[in-house]
């Protein structure tokens, strides 16, 4: 593997951490990334296409900005240019992200940055619920009792081994979101599982809690299926 391909794989690895904020799925897994160009000066251009021409501008902006931030962490990268393709606001979004402008600066005074950050937080909270549900269900399916599950702390969860091959990734994704939403630094003794409001889970309410989380997950998965279908249809028409 030559250096160019090694660097391309490193960029892809960073992009795997960037999610569609509404779906909590990677932009790479969703098929949004269409091309990655890397020049000798360490400048990276990431071309991406969303499912429709009129996909929400705020979601598109969040993804483009997150791509820029994620790939910029690579030590050899000197500049990152996300390039949104075939979108009604592509020109404005591409120019705004390139110069590091805020969403408000790009789309006018009627839009507030607080509104965009509030939207980001809303979907981070939904992602937390979705990720927590799959981890809780994995533990219960592995034979853990509700008492044992709700009693776990982050240190114990971090070393817990389950036979399911997807377990390490599920656990990592959940702990990452648990950390991102925490209002104070977390330690190994902090509870592994809390409600969205920060309350400790109790065994007798675990089933009802899981039912509520399942509703959130199914809604996100339904929206994800729609997005994949729209993107597939759009690309088929372009062929």
Buried (B, 14 or more C-beta within 10 A) or exposed (E): EEEEEEBBEBBBEBBBBBBBBBBBBBBBBBBBBEEBEBEEEBEBBBBBBBBBEEBBBBBBBBBBBBBBBBBEEBEEBEBBBBBBBEBEBBEBBBEBBBEEBBBBEBBEEEBEEEEBEEBBEEBBBBBBBBBBBBBBBBBBEBEBEBEEBBBBBBEEBEEBEBEEEEBEEBBEBBBBBBEEBEEEEBEEEBBBBBBBEEEEBEEEBBEEBBEEBBEBBEEBBEBBEEBBEBBEEBEEEEE
